[in-house]
Amino acid sequence: MGVDPNKWTQFDLLTPESQKRIGQLYPYLKPEQGVFSEKLAGVFIRNISTGKVEKLLEMPRKGVSKSPVNRQKK
């Protein structure tokens, strides 16, 4: 992951769905301490002071079931 400033945005520029999910999963997160990148692979945060990048969210995949299919063995 590069440090291209054009690929990183502020929290309030993420999609509303991503903002809501991050708020629910990470209530302790301080958005002002990082910049965000929303990609097909997920939503990432880069800490401004340390430069550390972390993946916050997986993007939902279309056509993939959220629960495993239970199959009976014959």
CORNOR-V416780 format. One record per backbone hydrogen bond with DSSP energy under -0.5 kcal/mol. NH is the residue of the N-H (numbers start at 1). CO is the residue of the C=O. Records with the same first field share a line. If there is no record, write none. Layout:
NH: CO ; CO
This chain:
7: 4
8: 5
9: 36
13: 10
14: 11
19: 15
20: 16
21: 17
22: 18
23: 19
24: 20
25: 21
26: 22
29: 26
31: 29
33: 30
34: 31
35: 46
36: 9
37: 44
39: 37 ; 42
42: 39
43: 57
44: 37
45: 54
46: 35
47: 45 ; 52
48: 33
51: 47
54: 45
56: 43 ; 54
57: 43
64: 61
65: 63
70: 68
71: 69
